[in-house]
Amino acid sequence: MGTARLRWRPFKSSSPASSASASSSPSSSFTATVDPPAEFLCPISGTLMADPVIVPPGQTIERACIQACAALAFYPPAVAGLPSSPLVLIPNVALRSAILNWCERLGLPHPSPLSLDTAGDIVRRLMPPRQEQRSQVNHGSAPQAQPQASSVRTRNRYSVDYSAGDGFVQEPRQAGGSLEEEVMAVLGADGASPAEQKATMASLRQATRESKEMRTQLCTPRLLAALRPMLLSADAGIQVNAAAAMVNLSLEAENKVRIVRSGAVSPLVDVLRVGHPEARDHAAGAIYSLAVEDENRAAIGVLGAIPPLLELFSSGGAGHRARREAGMALYHVSLAGMNRSKIARTPGVVRTLLATAEARDRGNDADAAALRKLSVMVLANLAGCPEGRAALMDGGAVAAIVGLMRSGSAAPGSAEEEYCISALYGMSRGSLRFRGLARAAGVEAALMPVAESDGGVGRDMARRTLRAMRGEDDEVALTASGILGREWDDASVVSEGMVSLRRPPHHRSNYAGPSGSNTTQF
């Protein structure tokens, strides 16, 4: 399956002098072909967006195209699931800036906004013949003969010249018999049966397991749009296969931002809340995979993923893999500063994390240890913001963390001990309240062996925490000299302060996909 390509041709001057100059110039016949990022293309017209807007549940579309859809009361499969009315259009300023920067970097002209008439023509060509005829009658135009539906879907989406005369020519995708076309033929058809949808989702799930190339090719805006309603299906088989396919698509780094921008996070969060148990497990894996990408973390937090992730992570009835995926998702989401505040404000979050850290499972010590490590990782990140520090101290984290160190759950020299020290160090920063809590909990006795050790970041944090307990002012920023080469500010004290916090937990290597991704294939 090919990709949509934008071919750039230099402008031609109408003057004879310039024509002669161009003919003699060795670059006059130069033609460069560039591939715009898929997220820069409108899912309706397939063209580079000039005026992108966000519509619920988070998808970005060219303004004129979505206005044409609303005017014609028709939404093609690429934007299925949008509310019929009223439309709320939010300018996607960040994406528009990215598109303009991309054009300027390549020396290409900025895209021109589509007129409402042009957008209306595009949408009409995507409509089923009968519905288009009704639309044309309502708008006073004569009906025209329609080609086959499949060719309409392919040709019109990718062959529209979005800015005539600016040097761009849109090349069509190669379609014939591709899996994407087969999937869309079912999901985009009216009256497709649950059995057909289930079989299609199973085929997509299997295909996305096959290779990196297949996952990259299938991660298109219209296929992602078609997957969203499948995630919310009442049929367990459809929902499970759709969620598993989403996990597989998210394995590739180049797909992660594209998936979030397609509006897939909101249905994944709904699956986490009320989905089929197996689909819920896959949804946790998908959100974990998407949260590995720094650009996605704030959006995942804003779209409500934190409470259901926390609930799944702390649920004793969930499987270990699901809880581990949810914990890793929470950890990566908590690396974003605005999400740390959201997590801190979640009722009971500190006690929930501490309970998981303190839990023991005699039947499977390794699983309990993995969950304990994830709990203290998130606790350490929370200590990186004022609200998090207050929530930790309100929830009894100082005494509980010291208890983990004394009991051996955070063994000397272990990664868990480093996370515990990091959390204590974070809470000690500028807090008079911490001094009293630390003395009562016996922090000094717990940290002295580490502070007197040979070296390392843990030793430096232990020493500075002890100085804070004694009321000694220490305005010099802690620097991991020779390791990170940067100072620790309030936002990075725990999430970037220790090398082990940036190193994946050891158990992740046991289920990484063949492409080196963060989670397994389903």
PABA-224625 format. One record per residue (C-alpha): residue number from 1; residue in one letter; x, y, z. Coordinates in nm, 2 decimals, m for minus. Example, Ala and Ser with C-alpha at 12.3 -4.5 7.8 and 13.67 -1.06 7.14 Angstrom:
BEGIN
R   n res      u      v      w
R   1   A   1.23  m0.45   0.78
R   2   S   1.37  m0.11   0.71
% end
This chain:
BEGIN
R   n res      u      v      w
R   1   M   0.00   0.00   0.00
R   2   G   0.15   0.33  m0.10
R   3   T   0.15   0.66   0.08
R   4   A   0.01   1.00  m0.02
R   5   R   0.28   1.21  m0.17
R   6   L   0.31   1.58  m0.24
R   7   R   0.52   1.66  m0.55
R   8   W   0.68   2.00  m0.56
R   9   R   0.74   2.17  m0.89
R  10   P   0.91   2.51  m0.92
R  11   F   0.71   2.81  m1.04
R  12   K   0.74   2.90  m1.40
R  13   S   0.76   3.27  m1.50
R  14   S   0.57   3.39  m1.80
R  15   S   0.84   3.63  m1.91
R  16   P   1.06   3.53  m2.21
R  17   A   1.37   3.62  m2.02
R  18   S   1.29   3.41  m1.73
R  19   S   1.19   3.13  m1.95
R  20   A   1.52   3.14  m2.13
R  21   S   1.70   3.15  m1.80
R  22   A   1.50   2.86  m1.67
R  23   S   1.57   2.65  m1.98
R  24   S   1.94   2.70  m1.94
R  25   S   1.95   2.64  m1.57
R  26   P   2.05   2.29  m1.47
R  27   S   1.79   2.30  m1.19
R  28   S   1.49   2.40  m1.41
R  29   S   1.37   2.05  m1.45
R  30   F   1.42   1.96  m1.08
R  31   T   1.13   1.78  m0.92
R  32   A   1.15   1.68  m0.55
R  33   T   0.90   1.45  m0.39
R  34   V   0.83   1.48  m0.02
R  35   D   0.60   1.29   0.21
R  36   P   0.41   1.51   0.46
R  37   P   0.35   1.35   0.80
R  38   A   0.01   1.18   0.80
R  39   E  m0.12   1.39   1.09
R  40   F  m0.08   1.70   0.87
R  41   L  m0.34   1.57   0.62
R  42   C  m0.71   1.62   0.66
R  43   P  m0.88   1.28   0.70
R  44   I  m1.17   1.39   0.47
R  45   S  m0.99   1.56   0.18
R  46   G  m0.65   1.39   0.22
R  47   T  m0.48   1.73   0.17
R  48   L  m0.23   1.93   0.38
R  49   M  m0.44   2.13   0.63
R  50   A  m0.44   2.51   0.62
R  51   D  m0.69   2.57   0.89
R  52   P  m0.70   2.27   1.12
R  53   V  m0.96   2.26   1.39
R  54   I  m1.02   2.01   1.67
R  55   V  m1.37   1.85   1.70
R  56   P  m1.50   1.62   1.97
R  57   P  m1.37   1.36   2.07
R  58   G  m1.04   1.52   1.98
R  59   Q  m0.99   1.46   1.60
R  60   T  m0.83   1.73   1.39
R  61   I  m0.99   1.82   1.05
R  62   E  m0.97   2.10   0.80
R  63   R  m1.23   2.36   0.90
R  64   A  m1.40   2.39   0.56
R  65   C  m1.43   2.01   0.53
R  66   I  m1.61   1.96   0.87
R  67   Q  m1.83   2.26   0.80
R  68   A  m1.93   2.10   0.46
R  69   C  m2.00   1.77   0.64
R  70   A  m2.23   1.95   0.89
R  71   A  m2.40   2.14   0.61
R  72   L  m2.47   1.82   0.41
R  73   A  m2.56   1.62   0.72
R  74   F  m2.31   1.35   0.61
R  75   Y  m1.99   1.23   0.79
R  76   P  m1.77   0.99   0.60
R  77   P  m1.61   0.69   0.77
R  78   A  m1.29   0.88   0.83
R  79   V  m1.47   1.10   1.08
R  80   A  m1.74   0.85   1.20
R  81   G  m1.86   0.91   1.55
R  82   L  m1.87   1.29   1.55
R  83   P  m2.17   1.45   1.71
R  84   S  m2.43   1.57   1.45
R  85   S  m2.49   1.90   1.62
R  86   P  m2.38   2.14   1.74
R  87   L  m2.03   2.14   1.62
R  88   V  m1.76   2.29   1.84
R  89   L  m1.45   2.39   1.64
R  90   I  m1.13   2.46   1.83
R  91   P  m0.84   2.59   1.62
R  92   N  m0.54   2.35   1.65
R  93   V  m0.28   2.62   1.67
R  94   A   0.00   2.39   1.75
R  95   L  m0.06   2.17   1.45
R  96   R  m0.10   2.47   1.22
R  97   S   0.23   2.60   1.34
R  98   A   0.39   2.26   1.28
R  99   I   0.26   2.25   0.93
R 100   L   0.38   2.60   0.85
R 101   N   0.72   2.52   1.00
R 102   W   0.74   2.20   0.79
R 103   C   0.67   2.40   0.47
R 104   E   0.92   2.67   0.55
R 105   R   1.19   2.41   0.64
R 106   L   1.15   2.25   0.30
R 107   G   1.11   2.58   0.12
R 108   L   0.75   2.51   0.02
R 109   P   0.46   2.76   0.01
R 110   H   0.20   2.75   0.28
R 111   P  m0.12   2.56   0.21
R 112   S  m0.43   2.77   0.12
R 113   P  m0.76   2.71   0.30
R 114   L  m1.02   2.52   0.10
R 115   S  m1.33   2.72   0.00
R 116   L  m1.66   2.59   0.13
R 117   D  m1.77   2.51  m0.23
R 118   T  m1.46   2.30  m0.29
R 119   A  m1.50   2.12   0.04
R 120   G  m1.86   2.06  m0.03
R 121   D  m1.77   1.90  m0.37
R 122   I  m1.52   1.67  m0.19
R 123   V  m1.78   1.56   0.07
R 124   R  m2.04   1.50  m0.20
R 125   R  m1.81   1.27  m0.39
R 126   L  m1.77   1.07  m0.07
R 127   M  m2.14   1.02  m0.02
R 128   P  m2.34   0.72  m0.13
R 129   P  m2.50   0.79  m0.47
R 130   R  m2.86   0.82  m0.34
R 131   Q  m2.76   1.04  m0.05
R 132   E  m2.56   1.26  m0.29
R 133   Q  m2.84   1.30  m0.53
R 134   R  m3.07   1.41  m0.25
R 135   S  m2.80   1.66  m0.14
R 136   Q  m2.76   1.79  m0.49
R 137   V  m3.14   1.84  m0.53
R 138   N  m3.15   2.02  m0.19
R 139   H  m2.87   2.25  m0.30
R 140   G  m3.01   2.32  m0.65
R 141   S  m2.76   2.12  m0.86
R 142   A  m2.82   1.85  m1.11
R 143   P  m2.72   1.49  m1.01
R 144   Q  m2.42   1.35  m1.18
R 145   A  m2.32   0.99  m1.27
R 146   Q  m2.13   0.83  m0.99
R 147   P  m1.83   0.59  m1.02
R 148   Q  m1.80   0.28  m0.80
R 149   A  m1.80   0.35  m0.43
R 150   S  m1.46   0.21  m0.37
R 151   S  m1.30   0.42  m0.64
R 152   V  m1.48   0.73  m0.51
R 153   R  m1.34   0.66  m0.17
R 154   T  m0.98   0.62  m0.29
R 155   R  m0.95   0.86  m0.58
R 156   N  m1.13   1.16  m0.43
R 157   R  m0.96   1.14  m0.09
R 158   Y  m0.61   1.15  m0.23
R 159   S  m0.63   1.33  m0.57
R 160   V  m0.77   1.67  m0.46
R 161   D  m0.54   1.96  m0.55
R 162   Y  m0.58   2.16  m0.24
R 163   S  m0.42   2.48  m0.36
R 164   A  m0.43   2.51  m0.74
R 165   G  m0.14   2.70  m0.89
R 166   D   0.09   2.68  m0.59
R 167   G   0.32   2.42  m0.73
R 168   F   0.17   2.11  m0.55
R 169   V   0.02   1.80  m0.72
R 170   Q  m0.14   1.54  m0.50
R 171   E  m0.05   1.18  m0.60
R 172   P  m0.31   0.91  m0.53
R 173   R  m0.24   0.61  m0.30
R 174   Q  m0.22   0.27  m0.44
R 175   A  m0.54   0.09  m0.34
R 176   G  m0.64  m0.23  m0.52
R 177   G  m0.71  m0.50  m0.27
R 178   S  m0.51  m0.36   0.02
R 179   L  m0.61  m0.46   0.37
R 180   E  m0.70  m0.11   0.45
R 181   E  m0.95  m0.10   0.17
R 182   E  m1.10  m0.43   0.28
R 183   V  m1.13  m0.31   0.64
R 184   M  m1.29   0.02   0.53
R 185   A  m1.53  m0.16   0.29
R 186   V  m1.68  m0.33   0.60
R 187   L  m1.65  m0.06   0.86
R 188   G  m1.76   0.21   0.62
R 189   A  m2.06   0.02   0.50
R 190   D  m2.41   0.08   0.63
R 191   G  m2.56  m0.23   0.79
R 192   A  m2.25  m0.43   0.84
R 193   S  m2.33  m0.72   1.07
R 194   P  m2.15  m0.78   1.41
R 195   A  m2.01  m1.10   1.26
R 196   E  m1.86  m0.91   0.97
R 197   Q  m1.72  m0.65   1.20
R 198   K  m1.57  m0.91   1.43
R 199   A  m1.41  m1.10   1.15
R 200   T  m1.26  m0.77   1.01
R 201   M  m1.12  m0.67   1.35
R 202   A  m0.97  m1.02   1.39
R 203   S  m0.80  m0.98   1.05
R 204   L  m0.67  m0.64   1.14
R 205   R  m0.54  m0.76   1.47
R 206   Q  m0.35  m1.04   1.30
R 207   A  m0.22  m0.82   1.03
R 208   T  m0.08  m0.57   1.28
R 209   R   0.12  m0.85   1.45
R 210   E   0.31  m0.93   1.13
R 211   S   0.57  m0.66   1.08
R 212   K   0.67  m0.30   1.15
R 213   E   0.60  m0.21   0.79
R 214   M   0.24  m0.34   0.81
R 215   R   0.18  m0.15   1.14
R 216   T   0.31   0.17   0.98
R 217   Q   0.11   0.14   0.66
R 218   L  m0.21   0.06   0.84
R 219   C  m0.19   0.35   1.08
R 220   T  m0.38   0.59   0.86
R 221   P  m0.63   0.86   0.97
R 222   R  m0.93   0.70   0.82
R 223   L  m0.85   0.35   0.96
R 224   L  m0.79   0.50   1.31
R 225   A  m1.12   0.68   1.28
R 226   A  m1.29   0.36   1.19
R 227   L  m1.14   0.19   1.49
R 228   R  m1.28   0.43   1.74
R 229   P  m1.64   0.31   1.73
R 230   M  m1.52  m0.05   1.73
R 231   L  m1.35   0.02   2.07
R 232   L  m1.69   0.11   2.21
R 233   S  m1.88  m0.19   2.06
R 234   A  m2.11  m0.38   2.29
R 235   D  m1.98  m0.70   2.13
R 236   A  m1.69  m0.83   2.34
R 237   G  m1.51  m0.99   2.04
R 238   I  m1.52  m0.67   1.84
R 239   Q  m1.40  m0.46   2.13
R 240   V  m1.12  m0.70   2.23
R 241   N  m0.98  m0.73   1.88
R 242   A  m1.00  m0.36   1.82
R 243   A  m0.82  m0.28   2.14
R 244   A  m0.55  m0.54   2.06
R 245   A  m0.51  m0.39   1.71
R 246   M  m0.46  m0.05   1.87
R 247   V  m0.19  m0.18   2.10
R 248   N  m0.01  m0.33   1.80
R 249   L  m0.04  m0.01   1.60
R 250   S   0.10   0.19   1.89
R 251   L   0.42  m0.02   1.90
R 252   E   0.59   0.19   1.63
R 253   A   0.73   0.52   1.74
R 254   E   0.61   0.70   1.43
R 255   N   0.25   0.60   1.50
R 256   K   0.22   0.72   1.86
R 257   V   0.15   1.09   1.81
R 258   R  m0.07   1.01   1.51
R 259   I  m0.29   0.78   1.72
R 260   V  m0.34   1.04   1.99
R 261   R  m0.42   1.31   1.74
R 262   S  m0.68   1.08   1.58
R 263   G  m0.89   1.10   1.89
R 264   A  m0.83   0.74   2.00
R 265   V  m0.75   0.81   2.36
R 266   S  m1.11   0.90   2.47
R 267   P  m1.25   0.56   2.36
R 268   L  m0.95   0.38   2.52
R 269   V  m1.03   0.56   2.85
R 270   D  m1.39   0.45   2.82
R 271   V  m1.27   0.09   2.77
R 272   L  m1.06   0.12   3.08
R 273   R  m1.36   0.23   3.28
R 274   V  m1.64   0.00   3.16
R 275   G  m1.50  m0.23   2.89
R 276   H  m1.47  m0.61   2.86
R 277   P  m1.20  m0.73   3.10
R 278   E  m0.97  m0.84   2.82
R 279   A  m1.03  m0.53   2.62
R 280   R  m0.95  m0.33   2.93
R 281   D  m0.62  m0.50   2.97
R 282   H  m0.53  m0.41   2.61
R 283   A  m0.65  m0.05   2.66
R 284   A  m0.40  m0.02   2.95
R 285   G  m0.13  m0.15   2.73
R 286   A  m0.22   0.09   2.45
R 287   I  m0.22   0.39   2.68
R 288   Y   0.11   0.28   2.83
R 289   S   0.26   0.25   2.48
R 290   L   0.13   0.60   2.38
R 291   A   0.25   0.76   2.70
R 292   V   0.61   0.66   2.63
R 293   E   0.60   0.94   2.37
R 294   D   0.66   1.27   2.56
R 295   E   0.44   1.47   2.33
R 296   N   0.14   1.25   2.42
R 297   R   0.15   1.26   2.80
R 298   A  m0.03   1.59   2.87
R 299   A  m0.31   1.49   2.63
R 300   I  m0.36   1.15   2.79
R 301   G  m0.39   1.32   3.14
R 302   V  m0.63   1.58   3.01
R 303   L  m0.85   1.32   2.85
R 304   G  m0.92   1.15   3.18
R 305   A  m0.69   0.84   3.18
R 306   I  m0.54   0.89   3.53
R 307   P  m0.84   0.77   3.75
R 308   P  m0.91   0.45   3.56
R 309   L  m0.54   0.37   3.53
R 310   L  m0.50   0.41   3.91
R 311   E  m0.81   0.19   3.97
R 312   L  m0.68  m0.08   3.75
R 313   F  m0.33  m0.07   3.89
R 314   S  m0.46  m0.11   4.25
R 315   S  m0.72  m0.37   4.17
R 316   G  m0.65  m0.70   4.33
R 317   G  m0.89  m0.87   4.09
R 318   A  m0.70  m0.77   3.78
R 319   G  m0.43  m0.98   3.62
R 320   H  m0.07  m0.90   3.69
R 321   R   0.01  m0.80   3.33
R 322   A  m0.29  m0.56   3.33
R 323   R  m0.18  m0.40   3.66
R 324   R   0.18  m0.37   3.54
R 325   E   0.08  m0.21   3.21
R 326   A  m0.14   0.04   3.41
R 327   G   0.14   0.11   3.65
R 328   M   0.39   0.18   3.36
R 329   A   0.13   0.41   3.20
R 330   L   0.09   0.60   3.53
R 331   Y   0.46   0.63   3.56
R 332   H   0.51   0.77   3.21
R 333   V   0.20   1.00   3.24
R 334   S   0.34   1.13   3.57
R 335   L   0.66   1.25   3.40
R 336   A   0.45   1.55   3.26
R 337   G   0.44   1.83   3.52
R 338   M   0.07   1.91   3.47
R 339   N  m0.02   1.54   3.52
R 340   R   0.17   1.52   3.85
R 341   S  m0.07   1.78   3.99
R 342   K  m0.37   1.59   3.85
R 343   I  m0.25   1.27   4.01
R 344   A  m0.19   1.45   4.34
R 345   R  m0.54   1.58   4.34
R 346   T  m0.70   1.24   4.28
R 347   P  m0.87   1.14   4.61
R 348   G  m0.68   0.87   4.80
R 349   V  m0.40   0.84   4.55
R 350   V  m0.12   0.83   4.79
R 351   R  m0.28   0.57   5.02
R 352   T  m0.36   0.36   4.72
R 353   L   0.00   0.37   4.59
R 354   L   0.14   0.30   4.94
R 355   A  m0.09   0.01   4.99
R 356   T   0.03  m0.15   4.66
R 357   A   0.39  m0.08   4.76
R 358   E   0.34  m0.24   5.10
R 359   A   0.15  m0.54   4.97
R 360   R   0.31  m0.89   4.98
R 361   D   0.21  m1.19   4.77
R 362   R   0.36  m1.51   4.91
R 363   G   0.25  m1.69   4.60
R 364   N   0.44  m1.47   4.36
R 365   D   0.71  m1.25   4.52
R 366   A   0.84  m1.14   4.18
R 367   D   0.50  m0.99   4.07
R 368   A   0.46  m0.81   4.40
R 369   A   0.81  m0.67   4.38
R 370   A   0.74  m0.54   4.02
R 371   L   0.42  m0.36   4.14
R 372   R   0.60  m0.23   4.45
R 373   K   0.87  m0.08   4.22
R 374   L   0.61   0.09   4.00
R 375   S   0.43   0.23   4.31
R 376   V   0.75   0.40   4.44
R 377   M   0.84   0.52   4.09
R 378   V   0.51   0.71   4.08
R 379   L   0.55   0.83   4.44
R 380   A   0.89   0.96   4.35
R 381   N   0.76   1.15   4.06
R 382   L   0.48   1.31   4.27
R 383   A   0.75   1.46   4.50
R 384   G   0.85   1.67   4.20
R 385   C   0.57   1.92   4.24
R 386   P   0.44   2.12   4.54
R 387   E   0.09   1.96   4.53
R 388   G   0.25   1.62   4.51
R 389   R   0.47   1.69   4.81
R 390   A   0.17   1.81   5.01
R 391   A  m0.04   1.50   4.91
R 392   L   0.25   1.27   5.00
R 393   M   0.29   1.42   5.35
R 394   D  m0.09   1.43   5.40
R 395   G  m0.11   1.06   5.31
R 396   G   0.16   0.94   5.55
R 397   A   0.42   0.88   5.28
R 398   V   0.72   0.98   5.49
R 399   A   0.67   0.71   5.75
R 400   A   0.56   0.45   5.49
R 401   I   0.87   0.50   5.28
R 402   V   1.10   0.47   5.58
R 403   G   0.91   0.15   5.66
R 404   L   0.98   0.01   5.32
R 405   M   1.35   0.08   5.36
R 406   R   1.37  m0.07   5.71
R 407   S   1.17  m0.38   5.62
R 408   G   1.39  m0.47   5.33
R 409   S   1.12  m0.42   5.07
R 410   A   1.35  m0.14   4.93
R 411   A   1.67  m0.33   4.98
R 412   P   2.00  m0.14   5.02
R 413   G   2.15  m0.06   4.68
R 414   S   1.83  m0.15   4.49
R 415   A   1.64   0.07   4.24
R 416   E   1.35   0.07   4.49
R 417   E   1.58   0.23   4.75
R 418   E   1.68   0.50   4.51
R 419   Y   1.32   0.58   4.43
R 420   C   1.24   0.60   4.81
R 421   I   1.54   0.83   4.87
R 422   S   1.43   1.04   4.57
R 423   A   1.08   1.08   4.71
R 424   L   1.22   1.18   5.06
R 425   Y   1.45   1.43   4.89
R 426   G   1.17   1.58   4.69
R 427   M   0.95   1.62   5.00
R 428   S   1.24   1.79   5.19
R 429   R   1.27   2.07   4.95
R 430   G   1.16   2.40   5.12
R 431   S   0.93   2.22   5.36
R 432   L   0.94   2.29   5.73
R 433   R   0.66   2.04   5.78
R 434   F   0.89   1.77   5.64
R 435   R   1.14   1.82   5.92
R 436   G   0.90   1.72   6.19
R 437   L   0.76   1.42   6.00
R 438   A   1.10   1.30   5.91
R 439   R   1.22   1.31   6.27
R 440   A   0.92   1.13   6.39
R 441   A   0.96   0.86   6.12
R 442   G   1.33   0.80   6.17
R 443   V   1.45   0.93   5.83
R 444   E   1.79   1.01   5.96
R 445   A   1.86   0.65   6.07
R 446   A   1.74   0.52   5.74
R 447   L   1.94   0.76   5.53
R 448   M   2.27   0.77   5.72
R 449   P   2.41   0.44   5.57
R 450   V   2.34   0.57   5.23
R 451   A   2.48   0.91   5.30
R 452   E   2.81   0.75   5.42
R 453   S   2.84   0.52   5.12
R 454   D   3.10   0.55   4.85
R 455   G   2.91   0.77   4.61
R 456   G   2.64   0.80   4.36
R 457   V   2.33   1.01   4.31
R 458   G   2.15   0.83   4.59
R 459   R   2.42   0.93   4.83
R 460   D   2.40   1.30   4.72
R 461   M   2.02   1.30   4.76
R 462   A   2.05   1.14   5.11
R 463   R   2.30   1.40   5.23
R 464   R   2.09   1.69   5.10
R 465   T   1.78   1.54   5.26
R 466   L   1.96   1.52   5.60
R 467   R   2.08   1.88   5.56
R 468   A   1.72   1.99   5.50
R 469   M   1.61   1.80   5.82
R 470   R   1.87   2.00   6.01
R 471   G   1.75   2.33   5.87
R 472   E   2.08   2.39   5.67
R 473   D   2.02   2.61   5.37
R 474   D   2.15   2.46   5.05
R 475   E   2.08   2.67   4.75
R 476   V   2.32   2.49   4.52
R 477   A   2.12   2.28   4.27
R 478   L   2.19   1.91   4.29
R 479   T   2.38   1.80   3.98
R 480   A   2.44   1.45   3.86
R 481   S   2.79   1.53   3.75
R 482   G   2.92   1.31   3.48
R 483   I   2.59   1.13   3.44
R 484   L   2.33   1.38   3.32
R 485   G   2.54   1.70   3.29
R 486   R   2.24   1.91   3.40
R 487   E   2.09   2.07   3.71
R 488   W   1.78   1.93   3.87
R 489   D   1.50   2.17   3.89
R 490   D   1.17   2.12   4.07
R 491   A   1.01   1.94   3.77
R 492   S   1.30   1.70   3.71
R 493   V   1.42   1.62   4.06
R 494   V   1.28   1.27   4.05
R 495   S   1.18   1.20   3.69
R 496   E   1.52   1.29   3.55
R 497   G   1.74   1.30   3.85
R 498   M   1.84   0.94   3.85
R 499   V   1.96   0.73   3.56
R 500   S   1.75   0.44   3.68
R 501   L   1.43   0.64   3.64
R 502   R   1.51   0.69   3.27
R 503   R   1.61   0.33   3.23
R 504   P   1.32   0.09   3.17
R 505   P   1.23  m0.15   3.45
R 506   H   1.40  m0.48   3.41
R 507   H   1.08  m0.68   3.37
R 508   R   0.99  m0.48   3.05
R 509   S   1.25  m0.66   2.85
R 510   N   1.06  m0.98   2.90
R 511   Y   0.77  m0.87   2.69
R 512   A   0.91  m0.62   2.45
R 513   G   0.80  m0.66   2.09
R 514   P   1.05  m0.75   1.81
R 515   S   1.07  m0.39   1.70
R 516   G   1.21  m0.28   2.04
R 517   S   0.88  m0.13   2.15
R 518   N   0.76  m0.09   2.50
R 519   T   0.49  m0.35   2.51
R 520   T   0.39  m0.68   2.36
R 521   Q   0.20  m0.76   2.05
R 522   F  m0.15  m0.89   2.08
% end
